[in-house]
Structures are given as C-alpha cells and as structure tokens.
Amino acid sequence: MKVTVCCGTCLENEEKLAKTARAIGNALAKNHIELVYCGPLAGLMREIVKGVFEKEGAVTGIYPSGSFAEDLPPIVTGSSTYTEFYTDTREEQTQQLLEMSDAYLVLPGGFGTLEELSSVCTFLTLGPLPGKPIGVLVNEGLKDGLKPLLTMFEAWAELPETLFFLSDVESLIQRLAAKGSGKECLAG
C-alpha cells in the first residue's frame, strides 16, 4: 500500500510536530506502507522520511525535472528503499501523486499542502479516484480550521465517507491502511 503525505516544509521551532512527523514515518514503515511525496525534503517531510528509514521502510519521491536536487534523501542503507520519479511539469507531478497512492494523509502546511488536498478532493468528487481515503491529523499544533473551511464547499457532502480527522497517529495510519485496502477498521 502507498500513502501520499501532504505537509509543509517549514518547522520553525515545532519540536512536537517534528516528533509527531517522525512517529508517522515509523508507523508507516511498521505497517508496511510506502510513503509517497513530492517537493523538497525539508521540515515535516524530512522528519517523516527519517522515521520511515529508521524502521527500514519504503519511500518514493516525485519531482519536477531540475527541482529539489539538493534536497533528495541521503543514501539509504539497510533494507530501506528509495525510488524517485521525475516529471516535466507540476501538473504531471500531481497526477502521479494522485494515481500512485491508495490513501492520503494531511499534516500542517501552507498553500502547497492546501493545493494538494484540493487536487485529491477534486479527483475524488469527479470520479477518477473513487473511495481513496484522506486522513487529516488534528494534533500537536495542527489547528482544526480545515474542517470548517471544507464544509463551506458544496462538494463537502460527497466526502464524509472518505475524509476523516483523527488526533492519534497509530489510529490514523491504521484507518488509512484499512480504508485504502478496502477492509473495515474500528480505529478512530
């Protein structure tokens, strides 16, 4: 199973968020879930990738050609795996993220994170990605302002079965895994 994580690249003295991000990476690897991401390896994403590598998991990075070369993960050792794909445009990058993943996880971020979440929601409501779950972590400094924002949109009514908000990392990862694989889950 593959999960795309959408999150910010700035940490700005957010030790709790860094610990949470590392725990997410650990939980993904422990549950044999491959991390898929795009963008620079900085901030929260750097911590998630470190967490995956700590538990010898798998990571796939999708980058626009010529971007973020200095931010690619270090050489992977042990049984961790790292794969990278390059696209010609940001649109192709987003398309690969959408198609490659079985589920999506949203953490604190900026407009890039919001744009990625918006793309996932758009594809879910228009049909090309039916039933893929979106988990939002509401924890450790993540403001719960996203849910009220999303309810302003008419398409919100089409997402309740797919989009969920949880504050516990393990429950969130288990629920993504269960929903992404089509199995029922009691977590959360």
Residue pairs with C-beta under 8 A, 6 or more apart in sequence:
1 32
1 33
1 34
1 102
1 103
1 177
1 180
1 181
2 33
2 34
2 35
2 36
2 60
2 100
2 101
2 102
2 103
3 28
3 33
3 34
3 35
3 36
3 101
3 102
3 103
3 104
3 105
3 176
3 180
4 36
4 37
4 97
4 98
4 100
4 101
4 103
4 104
4 105
4 116
4 120
5 24
5 35
5 36
5 37
5 45
5 48
5 104
5 105
5 106
5 107
6 104
6 105
6 106
6 107
6 109
6 113
6 116
6 117
6 120
7 21
7 43
7 44
7 45
7 48
7 106
7 107
7 108
7 109
7 113
8 43
8 44
8 107
8 108
8 109
8 110
8 112
8 113
9 39
9 40
9 42
9 43
9 44
9 45
9 109
9 112
10 42
10 43
10 110
11 17
11 18
11 43
11 44
11 47
14 141
16 140
16 141
17 44
17 107
17 108
17 140
17 141
17 142
18 44
18 47
19 140
20 137
20 139
20 140
20 169
21 44
21 45
21 47
21 48
21 51
21 107
22 47
22 48
22 50
22 51
22 54
23 51
23 169
24 48
24 51
24 105
24 107
24 137
24 169
24 173
25 35
25 47
25 48
25 49
25 50
25 51
25 52
25 53
25 54
25 55
25 57
26 51
26 52
26 54
26 55
27 51
27 169
27 170
27 173
28 34
28 35
28 48
28 51
28 52
28 57
28 173
29 51
29 52
29 53
29 54
29 55
29 56
29 57
29 58
30 55
30 57
31 173
31 174
31 177
32 57
33 57
33 173
33 176
33 177
34 57
34 58
34 59
34 60
35 48
35 49
35 52
35 57
35 58
35 59
35 60
36 59
36 60
36 61
36 62
36 97
36 100
36 101
37 45
37 48
37 49
37 59
37 60
37 61
37 62
38 61
38 62
38 63
38 93
38 94
38 97
38 116
39 45
39 63
39 68
39 112
40 68
40 71
41 49
41 61
41 68
41 71
41 72
41 73
42 71
44 107
44 108
44 109
49 59
49 73
52 58
52 59
52 80
53 59
53 73
53 76
53 80
56 78
56 79
56 80
57 80
57 81
58 80
58 81
58 82
58 83
59 73
59 76
59 80
59 81
59 82
59 83
60 82
60 83
60 84
60 85
60 100
61 72
61 73
61 82
61 83
61 84
61 85
62 84
62 85
62 86
62 87
62 93
62 96
62 97
62 100
63 72
63 84
63 85
63 86
63 87
63 93
64 86
64 87
64 88
64 89
64 90
64 92
64 93
65 86
65 87
65 88
72 84
73 82
76 82
85 96
87 93
87 95
87 96
94 116
94 119
97 116
97 119
98 119
98 120
98 123
98 128
98 129
99 129
101 132
102 132
102 180
102 181
103 132
103 133
103 134
103 135
103 176
103 177
103 179
103 180
104 117
104 120
104 132
104 133
104 134
104 135
105 134
105 135
105 136
105 137
105 172
105 173
105 176
106 113
106 117
106 134
106 135
106 136
106 137
106 146
107 113
107 137
107 142
108 141
108 142
108 143
117 134
117 146
120 129
120 132
120 134
121 134
121 150
121 155
121 159
121 163
123 129
124 130
124 131
124 132
124 134
124 158
124 159
124 162
125 155
125 158
125 159
131 162
131 179
131 182
132 162
132 180
133 162
133 163
133 164
133 175
133 176
133 179
133 180
134 159
134 162
134 163
134 164
135 164
135 165
135 166
135 172
135 173
135 175
135 176
136 146
136 147
136 163
136 164
136 165
136 166
137 166
137 167
137 169
137 172
138 144
138 165
138 166
138 167
139 167
139 168
139 169
144 165
146 165
147 165
150 156
150 159
150 163
162 179
164 175
164 188
166 172
166 175
166 188
168 188
170 187
171 187
171 188
172 187
172 188
174 185
174 187
174 188
175 185
175 187
175 188
177 185
178 184
178 185
178 187
179 185
